[in-house]
Amino acid sequence: MGTFIRFLMWSFILGANSTGSLAERITNPKNTCAPVLNVIGNLTVTLIVWVGLIKHFFDASWGKAILIGIVAIIVLVIVAFVLTLLGAAALIGLGGLGF
């Protein structure tokens, strides 16, 4: 499914009227859209699978699954921020020891 979605996005953005095959247009080093589309396609498929798993295991509707996902992302960002602060404080503390 993810490959098909990426194929559609590549075909749309790179243009169906361009010369060369789709593979040639995607792998062209002058093409800057391909890496961006790859990331967007992967994130889209990952998001759909993630929300589907939340919906299944939490016995929730699609709306509740999306809300659970949003809350999980907020908690993840807060935990990452706190761990970053702790890591920075540890590095600053080690600087005083001559490291």
PyMOL commands that set and color helices and strands:
alter all, ss='L'
color gray80, all
select helices_A, chain A and resi 2-14+22-27+33-57+62-95
alter helices_A, ss='H'
color red, helices_A
deselect
rebuild
show_as cartoon
